[in-house]
Amino acid sequence: HGFQDLLTVVVDNLDQANMVVAVAAGNSGPELFTVESPGSAARALTAGASSVGHFIGSPLTVGGSTFGVAAGDFATVSSDLTANPCTAGDGKPAAGSLTGQIALISRGACTFSEKIRNSQDAGAIAAIVVNNVVGDPTAMGRGGIANEPTIPAYMASLADKTALVADNGLSATIGATKTYFQTSNSDIMAGFSSQGPTDVDFRVKPDVVAPGVNVLSSIPHAFCAAPPCFAFFQGTSMATPHLAGSAAVVRQQHLDWGAADVRSAIVNTADTGVLRSFSTGALQNNVNINGTGRENLLAAVNAKVGVDPVSLSFGAVPSGSGQTLQKTVTLTNLSAGPLTYSLSVSGQPANSVAYSVAPSSLTIAAGAKADVTVTMSSVQGALGGGKQAFLVVSSGGGQVAHAALFTLIK
């Protein structure tokens, strides 16, 4: 129901009542227009999820190399297991084709349980599922079938696929001793992380991104042998506590800041140019995937300007209309003294749409507010699709904030 959704109305009202509300974007990615309620609320602090480059797994040694493989809900080896790995191939393997071997399986359309069960039925004594997205292997969950597999099963990373396939038929050992693996696979956007824009008014969501893949979290003591208990989890619901905790720290450091100031401090000081695509590993900057970037708590605590709204959308504009629209952004001086701010637009769309801001410079007293006007101009016959840029606020020779600008040409 777009901006009339009752949950989003509640979140917006709580923000207006001076309460910062951190909300998960949802786990319905990787397509656009998948942000869920109430993460779609205009005044929510909405979290997207990115990876943390570490996991606990078992060593898989084959062909003179050792690879880290992640355990999940399936059985694991109780002692070192040595056998020949065999590529299971596409489709259901024939009965007896994997007898006494470790099946190497590509992740795909079937559930983990189905794939591993098929390998077990073909005689495999263990299974390695190779991930189909970049980044670290993740903990596989059971589900989808009545007859769950009982053989040990692990996940390997996509980066290790070529080497593992090349070692097909060589002796391999799955180690029983768990090992902590620290990798370079941080800051990869989670494929499940829901994306914007929102329905109806086409606002940018998520607002900002925080760790939400392979997050080490405490769990109730009933779920482990001896407290303290920890486990790895994934989801935008794991990214959201990072933002809630960050908001608490910012508010503790600045008791006189309102909810909008705290939210802006976190969103509009985020790190850009660091988040990578889950499918290619390349840097990406789509604001409806990344928001303003990866949160930076130190930058948020030291914020010098509040931006309201934290991002600006001009909604849907018909391609043939050739419209010029204007919207107001309110800046608040969050510092202890007067500051002069310079305003500009970076990352202009290649064609069809242009953004501008006026005035280009203004001085605001400590704690005071001032409005600036952002203009979007689209040419008649503009190419369809999302058109984005950033409003950049600078002071003292450096950037102090940036806010996403967005228009959907239809």
LUMMARBA-260103 format. One record per residue (C-alpha): residue in three letters; x, y, z. Coordinates in nm, 4 decimals, decimal comma. Layout:
BEGIN
(r ALA (X Y Z))
...
This chain:
BEGIN
(r HIS (0,0000 0,0000 0,0000))
(r GLY (0,2983 0,2325 -0,0472))
(r PHE (0,3129 0,5325 0,1862))
(r GLN (-0,0383 0,4499 0,3197))
(r ASP (0,0844 0,1234 0,4725))
(r LEU (-0,0059 0,1448 0,8415))
(r LEU (0,3289 0,0091 0,9620))
(r THR (0,5180 0,2732 0,7653))
(r VAL (0,2875 0,5424 0,9031))
(r VAL (0,3670 0,4257 1,2578))
(r VAL (0,7423 0,4328 1,1907))
(r ASP (0,7223 0,7830 1,0424))
(r ASN (0,5205 0,9035 1,3423))
(r LEU (0,7716 0,7545 1,5871))
(r ASP (1,0534 0,9381 1,4097))
(r GLN (0,8569 1,2608 1,4307))
(r ALA (0,8208 1,1880 1,8037))
(r ASN (1,2013 1,1865 1,8278))
(r MET (1,2592 0,8093 1,8231))
(r VAL (1,5079 0,6606 1,5757))
(r VAL (1,3586 0,3440 1,4250))
(r ALA (1,6043 0,1075 1,2558))
(r VAL (1,4273 -0,1370 1,0224))
(r ALA (1,5411 -0,4203 0,7953))
(r ALA (1,4949 -0,3656 0,4226))
(r GLY (1,3886 -0,7306 0,3916))
(r ASN (1,5368 -1,0452 0,2409))
(r SER (1,3484 -1,0514 -0,0902))
(r GLY (1,6378 -0,9491 -0,3191))
(r PRO (1,8107 -0,9428 -0,5555))
(r GLU (1,5517 -0,7566 -0,7658))
(r LEU (1,4539 -0,3906 -0,7578))
(r PHE (1,1204 -0,2933 -0,5955))
(r THR (1,1568 -0,5622 -0,3262))
(r VAL (1,1960 -0,3441 -0,0153))
(r GLU (0,9464 -0,4583 0,2459))
(r SER (0,7263 -0,2821 0,4994))
(r PRO (0,8015 -0,1132 0,7317))
(r GLY (1,1514 -0,0699 0,5866))
(r SER (0,9871 0,1300 0,3089))
(r ALA (0,8870 0,4042 0,5557))
(r ALA (1,0194 0,7440 0,4537))
(r ARG (1,1615 0,8190 0,7993))
(r ALA (1,2849 0,4701 0,8856))
(r LEU (1,6564 0,4054 0,9173))
(r THR (1,6452 0,1206 0,6658))
(r ALA (1,9279 -0,1343 0,6552))
(r GLY (2,0664 -0,3224 0,3584))
(r ALA (2,3070 -0,6110 0,4201))
(r SER (2,6678 -0,6691 0,3169))
(r SER (2,9197 -0,9384 0,3986))
(r VAL (3,1774 -0,9800 0,6725))
(r GLY (3,4888 -1,1623 0,5492))
(r HIS (3,5136 -1,4463 0,7995))
(r PHE (3,3595 -1,7795 0,8864))
(r ILE (3,4166 -2,0907 1,0928))
(r GLY (3,4475 -2,4065 0,8877))
(r SER (3,6447 -2,7197 0,8242))
(r PRO (3,9603 -2,7621 0,6168))
(r LEU (3,9165 -2,9522 0,2904))
(r THR (4,2579 -3,0700 0,1698))
(r VAL (4,2891 -3,1930 -0,1881))
(r GLY (4,5598 -3,1770 -0,4534))
(r GLY (4,8096 -3,0217 -0,2124))
(r SER (4,5786 -2,7259 -0,1341))
(r THR (4,3519 -2,6558 0,1601))
(r PHE (4,0138 -2,4861 0,1209))
(r GLY (3,7778 -2,3618 0,3889))
(r VAL (3,4310 -2,5174 0,3746))
(r ALA (3,1417 -2,3991 0,5896))
(r ALA (2,9131 -2,6222 0,7913))
(r GLY (2,5459 -2,5536 0,8508))
(r ASP (2,2445 -2,7537 0,9621))
(r PHE (2,3653 -3,0767 0,8031))
(r ALA (2,5828 -3,3460 0,9588))
(r THR (2,9581 -3,2906 0,9859))
(r VAL (3,2436 -3,5386 1,0109))
(r SER (3,3335 -3,6575 1,3621))
(r SER (3,6838 -3,7606 1,2505))
(r ASP (3,8904 -3,6778 0,9442))
(r LEU (3,7249 -3,8247 0,6351))
(r THR (3,9362 -3,9146 0,3312))
(r ALA (3,7863 -4,0170 -0,0048))
(r ASN (3,7964 -3,9235 -0,3717))
(r PRO (3,5939 -3,6150 -0,4693))
(r CYS (3,3688 -3,6645 -0,7697))
(r THR (3,1859 -3,3964 -0,9656))
(r ALA (2,8192 -3,4881 -0,9449))
(r GLY (2,7276 -3,2992 -1,2633))
(r ASP (2,3883 -3,1567 -1,3529))
(r GLY (2,0666 -3,3360 -1,2723))
(r LYS (2,0096 -3,6258 -1,0371))
(r PRO (2,3126 -3,8593 -1,0261))
(r ALA (2,2543 -4,2223 -1,1148))
(r ALA (2,2267 -4,4775 -0,8360))
(r GLY (2,5703 -4,6049 -0,7377))
(r SER (2,7553 -4,3434 -0,9440))
(r LEU (2,9025 -4,1763 -0,6336))
(r THR (2,9586 -4,4816 -0,4160))
(r GLY (3,2206 -4,4162 -0,1469))
(r GLN (3,3033 -4,0691 -0,2825))
(r ILE (3,2713 -3,7059 -0,1756))
(r ALA (3,0193 -3,5456 -0,4125))
(r LEU (3,1075 -3,2011 -0,5501))
(r ILE (2,7817 -3,0224 -0,6323))
(r SER (2,7025 -2,6827 -0,7845))
(r ARG (2,4487 -2,4709 -0,5991))
(r GLY (2,1400 -2,4085 -0,8106))
(r ALA (1,7626 -2,4282 -0,8271))
(r CYS (1,7090 -2,7264 -0,5942))
(r THR (1,7188 -2,6921 -0,2172))
(r PHE (2,0343 -2,7910 -0,0340))
(r SER (1,8492 -3,0849 0,1166))
(r GLU (1,7449 -3,2138 -0,2268))
(r LYS (2,0936 -3,1863 -0,3737))
(r ILE (2,2630 -3,3556 -0,0809))
(r ARG (1,9952 -3,6263 -0,0577))
(r ASN (2,0353 -3,7047 -0,4294))
(r SER (2,4095 -3,7478 -0,3784))
(r GLN (2,3551 -3,9671 -0,0746))
(r ASP (2,1112 -4,1845 -0,2717))
(r ALA (2,3808 -4,2198 -0,5401))
(r GLY (2,6208 -4,3578 -0,2771))
(r ALA (2,8167 -4,0485 -0,1706))
(r ILE (2,9559 -4,0517 0,1830))
(r ALA (2,9819 -3,6691 0,2027))
(r ALA (2,8943 -3,3662 -0,0101))
(r ILE (3,0537 -3,0317 -0,0919))
(r VAL (2,8133 -2,7751 -0,2395))
(r VAL (2,9916 -2,4977 -0,4337))
(r ASN (2,8329 -2,1555 -0,3911))
(r ASN (2,7010 -1,9718 -0,6991))
(r VAL (2,7669 -1,6164 -0,5792))
(r VAL (3,0933 -1,4440 -0,4903))
(r GLY (3,2093 -1,4254 -0,1309))
(r ASP (3,2597 -1,6701 0,1504))
(r PRO (3,0687 -1,9969 0,1819))
(r THR (2,7662 -1,9714 0,4079))
(r ALA (2,5912 -2,2066 0,6483))
(r MET (2,3422 -2,4215 0,4570))
(r GLY (1,9962 -2,4753 0,6029))
(r ARG (1,7808 -2,7836 0,5889))
(r GLY (1,4310 -2,7920 0,4443))
(r GLY (1,2139 -2,8697 0,1458))
(r ILE (1,1965 -3,2491 0,1682))
(r ALA (1,0636 -3,5060 0,4138))
(r ASN (1,3610 -3,7432 0,3900))
(r GLU (1,6482 -3,5193 0,4989))
(r PRO (2,0020 -3,6362 0,4122))
(r THR (2,2246 -3,7768 0,6850))
(r ILE (2,5716 -3,7575 0,5236))
(r PRO (2,8133 -3,4777 0,6178))
(r ALA (2,7723 -3,1715 0,3950))
(r TYR (2,9574 -2,8425 0,3602))
(r MET (2,9664 -2,5377 0,1328))
(r ALA (3,2732 -2,4182 -0,0628))
(r SER (3,3159 -2,0722 -0,2127))
(r LEU (3,2640 -1,9950 -0,5802))
(r ALA (3,6262 -1,8746 -0,5981))
(r ASP (3,7427 -2,2300 -0,5185))
(r LYS (3,5245 -2,3999 -0,7818))
(r THR (3,7802 -2,4147 -1,0627))
(r ALA (4,0498 -2,5671 -0,8415))
(r LEU (3,8113 -2,8183 -0,6877))
(r VAL (3,6793 -2,9311 -1,0256))
(r ALA (4,0361 -2,9659 -1,1532))
(r ASP (4,1113 -3,1948 -0,8561))
(r ASN (3,8253 -3,4275 -0,9474))
(r GLY (3,9239 -3,7858 -0,8609))
(r LEU (4,2161 -3,6985 -0,6327))
(r SER (4,2219 -3,8037 -0,2703))
(r ALA (4,0572 -3,5446 -0,0452))
(r THR (4,0289 -3,5074 0,3320))
(r ILE (3,7607 -3,3212 0,5223))
(r GLY (3,9079 -3,2252 0,8594))
(r ALA (3,7024 -3,2723 1,1733))
(r THR (3,8632 -2,9823 1,3609))
(r LYS (3,6798 -2,6518 1,3129))
(r THR (3,8970 -2,3632 1,1913))
(r TYR (3,8442 -1,9865 1,1855))
(r PHE (3,8933 -1,8461 0,8347))
(r GLN (3,9443 -1,4729 0,7826))
(r THR (3,9094 -1,3631 0,4200))
(r SER (3,9047 -1,0583 0,1940))
(r ASN (3,5351 -1,1069 0,1155))
(r SER (3,3944 -0,8161 0,3151))
(r ASP (3,1650 -0,5472 0,1712))
(r ILE (2,9905 -0,7696 -0,0826))
(r MET (2,6221 -0,6851 -0,1074))
(r ALA (2,4027 -0,9766 -0,0032))
(r GLY (2,2003 -1,1196 -0,2890))
(r PHE (1,9010 -1,1506 -0,0555))
(r SER (1,9122 -0,7844 0,0527))
(r SER (1,5874 -0,6173 -0,0591))
(r GLN (1,6166 -0,3262 -0,2980))
(r GLY (1,4297 -0,0063 -0,3763))
(r PRO (1,2789 0,2049 -0,4967))
(r THR (0,9587 0,1999 -0,2945))
(r ASP (0,6191 0,1464 -0,4517))
(r VAL (0,4011 0,4423 -0,5496))
(r ASP (0,6399 0,7285 -0,4686))
(r PHE (0,9662 0,5607 -0,5802))
(r ARG (1,1894 0,6685 -0,2923))
(r VAL (1,5449 0,5412 -0,2436))
(r LYS (1,5748 0,2402 -0,0122))
(r PRO (1,7663 0,0998 0,1685))
(r ASP (1,9101 0,4121 0,3302))
(r VAL (2,2479 0,2634 0,4206))
(r VAL (2,4222 -0,0740 0,4416))
(r ALA (2,5657 -0,2606 0,7421))
(r PRO (2,7109 -0,6099 0,7995))
(r GLY (2,4436 -0,8751 0,7482))
(r VAL (2,6240 -1,1848 0,6132))
(r ASN (2,8262 -1,4170 0,8393))
(r VAL (2,7534 -1,2006 1,1428))
(r LEU (2,8743 -1,3608 1,4659))
(r SER (2,5956 -1,3208 1,7202))
(r SER (2,5173 -1,4423 2,0689))
(r ILE (2,2428 -1,7034 2,1080))
(r PRO (2,0501 -1,8435 2,4089))
(r HIS (2,2569 -2,0819 2,6209))
(r ALA (2,0072 -2,3621 2,5624))
(r PHE (2,1391 -2,3923 2,2080))
(r CYS (2,5000 -2,4798 2,2883))
(r ALA (2,6876 -2,7198 2,5116))
(r ALA (2,8341 -2,4571 2,7441))
(r PRO (2,7727 -2,0792 2,7606))
(r PRO (2,8665 -1,8311 2,6304))
(r CYS (2,7006 -1,9303 2,3029))
(r PHE (2,7587 -1,7805 1,9599))
(r ALA (2,6548 -1,8575 1,6020))
(r PHE (2,6787 -1,7084 1,2523))
(r PHE (2,3660 -1,5553 1,1027))
(r GLN (2,2675 -1,3720 0,7849))
(r GLY (1,9885 -1,1336 0,6937))
(r THR (1,9026 -0,7656 0,6847))
(r SER (1,7719 -0,8376 1,0359))
(r MET (2,1391 -0,8814 1,1312))
(r ALA (2,2353 -0,5537 0,9614))
(r THR (1,9592 -0,3655 1,1426))
(r PRO (2,1054 -0,4076 1,4969))
(r HIS (2,4289 -0,2528 1,3691))
(r LEU (2,2328 0,0581 1,2719))
(r ALA (2,0313 0,0590 1,5948))
(r GLY (2,3516 0,0330 1,7979))
(r SER (2,5120 0,3055 1,5890))
(r ALA (2,2123 0,5318 1,6480))
(r ALA (2,2448 0,4713 2,0229))
(r VAL (2,6135 0,5673 2,0146))
(r VAL (2,5471 0,8819 1,8098))
(r ARG (2,2637 0,9867 2,0381))
(r GLN (2,4761 0,9225 2,3491))
(r GLN (2,7478 1,1465 2,2075))
(r HIS (2,5002 1,4201 2,1070))
(r LEU (2,2102 1,4334 2,3504))
(r ASP (2,0730 1,7493 2,1883))
(r TRP (2,0337 1,5955 1,8416))
(r GLY (1,6882 1,4957 1,7289))
(r ALA (1,5938 1,1677 1,5621))
(r ALA (1,6220 1,3170 1,2134))
(r ASP (1,9723 1,4459 1,2933))
(r VAL (2,0857 1,1055 1,4234))
(r ARG (1,9399 0,9280 1,1210))
(r SER (2,1042 1,1718 0,8808))
(r ALA (2,4387 1,1452 1,0605))
(r ILE (2,4403 0,7704 0,9938))
(r VAL (2,2995 0,7769 0,6398))
(r ASN (2,4641 1,0839 0,4921))
(r THR (2,8214 1,0130 0,6096))
(r ALA (2,8372 0,6535 0,4816))
(r ASP (3,1403 0,5285 0,2882))
(r THR (3,0961 0,5188 -0,0898))
(r GLY (3,2952 0,3213 -0,3470))
(r VAL (3,3444 0,0148 -0,1247))
(r LEU (3,0397 -0,2094 -0,1778))
(r ARG (3,0629 -0,4850 -0,4387))
(r SER (2,8183 -0,6857 -0,6452))
(r PHE (2,7351 -1,0337 -0,5167))
(r SER (2,7224 -1,1652 -0,8739))
(r THR (3,0456 -1,0211 -1,0175))
(r GLY (3,2474 -0,8887 -0,7243))
(r ALA (3,2815 -0,5529 -0,9031))
(r LEU (3,2150 -0,2206 -0,7314))
(r GLN (2,8592 -0,0989 -0,7708))
(r ASN (2,6880 0,2291 -0,6857))
(r ASN (2,3150 0,1765 -0,7486))
(r VAL (2,1535 0,3775 -0,4702))
(r ASN (1,8549 0,1429 -0,4605))
(r ILE (2,0903 -0,1430 -0,3719))
(r ASN (2,3549 0,0364 -0,1639))
(r GLY (2,1657 0,3365 -0,0302))
(r THR (2,4302 0,5996 0,0433))
(r GLY (2,6937 0,3315 0,1108))
(r ARG (2,8444 0,1389 0,4026))
(r GLU (2,7809 0,2943 0,7412))
(r ASN (3,0766 0,4625 0,9134))
(r LEU (3,0064 0,5136 1,2837))
(r LEU (3,3049 0,7419 1,3478))
(r ALA (3,1988 0,9690 1,0619))
(r ALA (2,8418 0,9678 1,1948))
(r VAL (2,9528 1,0733 1,5430))
(r ASN (3,1564 1,3554 1,3870))
(r ALA (2,8806 1,4685 1,1471))
(r LYS (2,8737 1,8416 1,0804))
(r VAL (2,5424 1,8735 0,8973))
(r GLY (2,2016 1,7091 0,9056))
(r VAL (2,0175 1,6507 0,5793))
(r ASP (1,6372 1,6168 0,5725))
(r PRO (1,5182 1,4167 0,3903))
(r VAL (1,8212 1,1850 0,3887))
(r SER (1,7592 1,1131 0,0175))
(r LEU (1,5492 1,2915 -0,2405))
(r SER (1,3246 1,1304 -0,4997))
(r PHE (1,1367 1,3100 -0,7748))
(r GLY (0,9164 1,0060 -0,8235))
(r ALA (0,8073 0,8749 -1,1621))
(r VAL (0,8381 1,1129 -1,4571))
(r PRO (0,6856 1,0222 -1,7957))
(r SER (0,9508 0,9947 -2,0647))
(r GLY (0,7695 1,2215 -2,3055))
(r SER (0,6893 1,4979 -2,0572))
(r GLY (1,0195 1,6855 -2,0452))
(r GLN (0,9529 1,8017 -1,6891))
(r THR (1,1427 2,0288 -1,4539))
(r LEU (1,0686 1,9660 -1,0861))
(r GLN (1,2002 2,1254 -0,7683))
(r LYS (1,2171 1,9983 -0,4109))
(r THR (1,3484 2,1400 -0,0845))
(r VAL (1,6205 1,9911 0,1351))
(r THR (1,6721 2,1249 0,4871))
(r LEU (2,0277 2,1455 0,6229))
(r THR (2,0994 2,1663 0,9961))
(r ASN (2,4335 2,2844 1,1312))
(r LEU (2,5264 2,0120 1,3814))
(r SER (2,8548 2,1737 1,4856))
(r ALA (2,9287 2,4080 1,7762))
(r GLY (2,9891 2,7165 1,5606))
(r PRO (2,8780 2,8775 1,2343))
(r LEU (2,9811 2,6904 0,9187))
(r THR (2,9819 2,7734 0,5520))
(r TYR (2,8642 2,4878 0,3329))
(r SER (2,9271 2,4425 -0,0386))
(r LEU (2,6731 2,2419 -0,2366))
(r SER (2,7153 2,0556 -0,5630))
(r VAL (2,5887 1,7526 -0,7541))
(r SER (2,8160 1,4585 -0,8383))
(r GLY (2,7622 1,1569 -1,0606))
(r GLN (2,5168 1,3210 -1,2992))
(r PRO (2,3281 1,0736 -1,5225))
(r ALA (2,4900 1,0290 -1,8636))
(r ASN (2,1937 1,1782 -2,0476))
(r SER (1,8239 1,2640 -2,0321))
(r VAL (1,8200 1,3928 -1,6726))
(r ALA (2,0220 1,6626 -1,4954))
(r TYR (2,0220 1,7758 -1,1323))
(r SER (2,1237 2,1122 -0,9862))
(r VAL (2,1177 2,2774 -0,6442))
(r ALA (2,0793 2,6389 -0,5327))
(r PRO (2,2286 2,8206 -0,3633))
(r SER (2,5750 2,6788 -0,4213))
(r SER (2,6987 2,8112 -0,0868))
(r LEU (2,5453 2,9270 0,2406))
(r THR (2,6462 2,9953 0,6007))
(r ILE (2,4397 2,8503 0,8852))
(r ALA (2,4700 2,9388 1,2527))
(r ALA (2,5314 2,6610 1,5064))
(r GLY (2,2134 2,4601 1,5551))
(r ALA (2,0250 2,6588 1,2919))
(r LYS (1,8560 2,5331 0,9753))
(r ALA (1,8441 2,6519 0,6160))
(r ASP (1,6719 2,5285 0,3021))
(r VAL (1,8258 2,4600 -0,0372))
(r THR (1,6441 2,3797 -0,3613))
(r VAL (1,7283 2,0786 -0,5761))
(r THR (1,6077 2,0862 -0,9363))
(r MET (1,5568 1,7883 -1,1652))
(r SER (1,5275 1,8536 -1,5385))
(r SER (1,4394 1,5749 -1,7823))
(r VAL (1,4472 1,6121 -2,1573))
(r GLN (1,1468 1,5177 -2,3661))
(r GLY (1,1905 1,1568 -2,4762))
(r ALA (1,4252 1,0800 -2,1864))
(r LEU (1,5495 0,7230 -2,1758))
(r GLY (1,3582 0,5057 -1,9334))
(r GLY (1,4935 0,3728 -1,6058))
(r GLY (1,6356 0,5029 -1,2799))
(r LYS (1,8424 0,8231 -1,2951))
(r GLN (2,0569 0,8935 -0,9910))
(r ALA (2,3170 1,1362 -0,8625))
(r PHE (2,4428 1,2654 -0,5269))
(r LEU (2,3905 1,5971 -0,3558))
(r VAL (2,7301 1,6721 -0,2018))
(r VAL (2,7701 1,9024 0,0997))
(r SER (3,1210 2,0268 0,1718))
(r SER (3,2742 2,2472 0,4404))
(r GLY (3,6286 2,3420 0,5316))
(r GLY (3,7608 2,2032 0,2048))
(r GLY (3,6165 1,8528 0,2442))
(r GLN (3,2929 1,6624 0,1971))
(r VAL (3,0800 1,6420 0,5117))
(r ALA (2,7671 1,4728 0,3731))
(r HIS (2,6134 1,3245 0,0601))
(r ALA (2,2518 1,2419 -0,0196))
(r ALA (2,1109 1,0276 -0,3003))
(r LEU (1,9017 1,1915 -0,5714))
(r PHE (1,6716 0,9717 -0,7795))
(r THR (1,4149 0,9920 -1,0581))
(r LEU (1,2371 0,7059 -1,2306))
(r ILE (1,1767 0,7806 -1,5977))
(r LYS (0,8778 0,5816 -1,7214))
